[in-house]
Amino acid sequence: MTVPRHVVVVGGSIAALTVVNTLRGEGFEGRVTMLGEEPVPPYTRVPLSKGVLAGRQPPEDTELGAPPADVELCLGVRATGLDPRSRTVRTTRGDMPYDGLVIASGARARRLGVPGHPMSREVVLRSRTDGLHLRDRLSHASSVLVVGGGFLGMEIASTCRGLGKRVTVVDIAPPLDALTGPYVGALVRQAAERAGCRIVVAEGVTLVGAPAPCALVTADGRRFEADVVVTAAGDVPNVEWLAGSGLRVGRGVHVDARCRAAPGIVAVGDVAASSHPGSPAMTRIPTWTNAVEQARIAALALLHGDDAPMYRPSRYGWTEQFGWDLKMAGDPAPAGVPTVLDGDPMTGRALLAWPDARAPRTVMAINHPTPPARLKRLVRAV
Ligand SMILES: Cc1cc2nc3c(=O)[nH]c(=O)nc-3n(C[C@H](O)[C@H](O)[C@H](O)COP(=O)(O)OP(=O)(O)OC[C@H]3O[C@@H](n4cnc5c(N)ncnc54)[C@H](O)[C@@H]3O)c2cc1C
């Protein structure tokens, strides 16, 4: 295979930055151009729902550090199209030729929409601007309605309770179960309720109000109102700019075991969908660790083709909420009662394994000092 001379990276966040750093770390001396739609240097989103929203951490602390000095960083530039035949990316600053392309355009917040109000301004939390806007709204609010009880929604709820707001979380399924499984999901929900957070499970949810939603109505007719309504209902991959490119795009850009989408093109992070051992369907894993793991493999695949190692996700993720520092690796949503490797889940400090300690497919550390690397090893050892 031919090593590219000019790699263009579309995306300005952790996946893009990790590809760029890996390329240079591997001794790649060709030209690298990084295009980021946001007009600010790469930053991490992780603290936006935690320390930044709580006001404990200044927004500037989220900066990830600059790419190597010889990388052309083009901020405020959006990729608008792709022609793989002529190896050209169309951008808001004109066409850009490439030999190697990295698709790292990530995802955006899913909006539920307000029937009858197509221009309604739904409050979401994805970007730093969103975080600052929400923080500002909270400073004038005494009640918050969070729509969606995944990691993000529950973190927002936890931070808002910490700020003394009256908080209600509404979801169409018990919050967290689809991520942590029902055993740990129930324990965290109990902690949330003890902290004064109201949790409502309803069959269907419709937002109400404009210009910003101020209430929701459930399918069974219950109405909930709050000073601030935040939607945390998942994310949508940023793939529209690839329309007509011929790449396989479903719920994300389809990639092979080395993150390749087409000759000379890789896709990484929240925008990429791949199959994994035990999960043959093309799925995205929208977590920080996955973005880093894929980015490293993709950079090696651009340089070494089939000689690059295959991507094997650790599926490591974490969340902090309601006094629970939860780290997990392996398959999400484990079923049944875990084997306790250490501690006691009822006291809120434990190391747990599913289905058993001999061949765990999922491990979770709850307020437990086990380092991430050990959690990953425990599930990889199978
Ligand atoms: C508030 C919040 C808290 C989180 N907390 C955690 C956590 O505790 N643990 C965890 O594991 N994960 C967490 N995550 C998820 C984690 O942040 C994401 O998985 C990670 O950001 C994915 O990185 P990425 O680079 O693939 O995509 P993104 O971070 O989405 O970055 C994509 C970048 O590409 C840019 N872009 C998009 N389209 C274009 C285009 N056409 N042209 C040019 N640029 C474009 C975007 O502006 C953006 O800068 C959190 C996410 C949020 C929002």
Ligand as a Chemical Component Dictionary entry (heavy atoms), coordinates in Angstrom:
data_LIG
# 
_chem_comp.id                   LIG 
_chem_comp.type                 NON-POLYMER 
_chem_comp.pdbx_formal_charge   0 
_chem_comp.three_letter_code    LIG 
# 
loop_
_chem_comp_atom.comp_id 
_chem_comp_atom.atom_id 
_chem_comp_atom.alt_atom_id 
_chem_comp_atom.type_symbol 
_chem_comp_atom.charge 
_chem_comp_atom.model_Cartn_x 
_chem_comp_atom.model_Cartn_y 
_chem_comp_atom.model_Cartn_z 
_chem_comp_atom.pdbx_ordinal 
LIG C1  C1  C 0 -21.732 16.490 28.246 1  
LIG C2  C2  C 0 -21.066 15.213 27.854 2  
LIG C3  C3  C 0 -20.459 14.427 28.834 3  
LIG C4  C4  C 0 -19.821 13.243 28.479 4  
LIG N1  N1  N 0 -19.259 12.475 29.465 5  
LIG C5  C5  C 0 -18.649 11.314 29.134 6  
LIG C6  C6  C 0 -18.074 10.476 30.130 7  
LIG O1  O1  O 0 -18.134 10.778 31.328 8  
LIG N2  N2  N 0 -17.451 9.331  29.737 9  
LIG C7  C7  C 0 -17.373 8.968  28.406 10 
LIG O2  O2  O 0 -16.798 7.916  28.087 11 
LIG N3  N3  N 0 -17.921 9.736  27.436 12 
LIG C8  C8  C 0 -18.564 10.892 27.756 13 
LIG N4  N4  N 0 -19.124 11.663 26.775 14 
LIG C9  C9  C 0 -19.034 11.228 25.369 15 
LIG C10 C10 C 0 -17.730 11.705 24.719 16 
LIG O3  O3  O 0 -17.559 13.083 24.950 17 
LIG C11 C11 C 0 -17.783 11.428 23.212 18 
LIG O4  O4  O 0 -17.830 10.025 23.030 19 
LIG C12 C12 C 0 -16.580 12.029 22.486 20 
LIG O5  O5  O 0 -16.650 13.431 22.528 21 
LIG C13 C13 C 0 -16.541 11.573 21.033 22 
LIG O6  O6  O 0 -15.496 12.223 20.393 23 
LIG P1  P1  P 0 -15.481 12.443 18.803 24 
LIG O7  O7  O 0 -14.220 13.189 18.530 25 
LIG O8  O8  O 0 -15.733 11.167 18.106 26 
LIG O9  O9  O 0 -16.770 13.337 18.474 27 
LIG P2  P2  P 0 -17.221 14.781 18.971 28 
LIG O10 O10 O 0 -16.732 15.035 20.352 29 
LIG O11 O11 O 0 -18.666 14.858 18.670 30 
LIG O12 O12 O 0 -16.429 15.774 18.007 31 
LIG C14 C14 C 0 -16.695 15.899 16.653 32 
LIG C15 C15 C 0 -16.143 17.224 16.170 33 
LIG O13 O13 O 0 -16.310 17.306 14.763 34 
LIG C16 C16 C 0 -16.856 18.583 14.413 35 
LIG N5  N5  N 0 -17.615 18.440 13.175 36 
LIG C17 C17 C 0 -18.817 17.862 12.994 37 
LIG N6  N6  N 0 -19.194 17.895 11.704 38 
LIG C18 C18 C 0 -18.194 18.520 11.046 39 
LIG C19 C19 C 0 -17.980 18.880 9.669  40 
LIG N7  N7  N 0 -18.873 18.569 8.731  41 
LIG N8  N8  N 0 -16.847 19.533 9.334  42 
LIG C20 C20 C 0 -15.903 19.847 10.296 43 
LIG N9  N9  N 0 -16.050 19.526 11.613 44 
LIG C21 C21 C 0 -17.179 18.878 11.967 45 
LIG C22 C22 C 0 -17.725 18.950 15.606 46 
LIG O14 O14 O 0 -17.938 20.336 15.675 47 
LIG C23 C23 C 0 -16.872 18.422 16.764 48 
LIG O15 O15 O 0 -15.938 19.373 17.189 49 
LIG C24 C24 C 0 -19.778 12.838 27.104 50 
LIG C25 C25 C 0 -20.410 13.636 26.119 51 
LIG C26 C26 C 0 -21.051 14.807 26.494 52 
LIG C27 C27 C 0 -21.719 15.642 25.419 53 
# 
loop_
_chem_comp_bond.comp_id 
_chem_comp_bond.atom_id_1 
_chem_comp_bond.atom_id_2 
_chem_comp_bond.value_order 
_chem_comp_bond.pdbx_ordinal 
LIG C1  C2  SING 1  
LIG C2  C3  SING 2  
LIG C2  C26 DOUB 3  
LIG C3  C4  DOUB 4  
LIG C4  N1  SING 5  
LIG C4  C24 SING 6  
LIG N1  C5  DOUB 7  
LIG C5  C6  SING 8  
LIG C5  C8  SING 9  
LIG C6  O1  DOUB 10 
LIG C6  N2  SING 11 
LIG N2  C7  SING 12 
LIG C7  O2  DOUB 13 
LIG C7  N3  SING 14 
LIG N3  C8  DOUB 15 
LIG C8  N4  SING 16 
LIG N4  C9  SING 17 
LIG N4  C24 SING 18 
LIG C9  C10 SING 19 
LIG C10 O3  SING 20 
LIG C10 C11 SING 21 
LIG C11 O4  SING 22 
LIG C11 C12 SING 23 
LIG C12 O5  SING 24 
LIG C12 C13 SING 25 
LIG C13 O6  SING 26 
LIG O6  P1  SING 27 
LIG P1  O7  DOUB 28 
LIG P1  O8  SING 29 
LIG P1  O9  SING 30 
LIG O9  P2  SING 31 
LIG P2  O10 DOUB 32 
LIG P2  O11 SING 33 
LIG P2  O12 SING 34 
LIG O12 C14 SING 35 
LIG C14 C15 SING 36 
LIG C15 O13 SING 37 
LIG C15 C23 SING 38 
LIG O13 C16 SING 39 
LIG C16 N5  SING 40 
LIG C16 C22 SING 41 
LIG N5  C17 SING 42 
LIG N5  C21 SING 43 
LIG C17 N6  DOUB 44 
LIG N6  C18 SING 45 
LIG C18 C19 SING 46 
LIG C18 C21 DOUB 47 
LIG C19 N7  SING 48 
LIG C19 N8  DOUB 49 
LIG N8  C20 SING 50 
LIG C20 N9  DOUB 51 
LIG N9  C21 SING 52 
LIG C22 O14 SING 53 
LIG C22 C23 SING 54 
LIG C23 O15 SING 55 
LIG C24 C25 DOUB 56 
LIG C25 C26 SING 57 
LIG C26 C27 SING 58 
# 
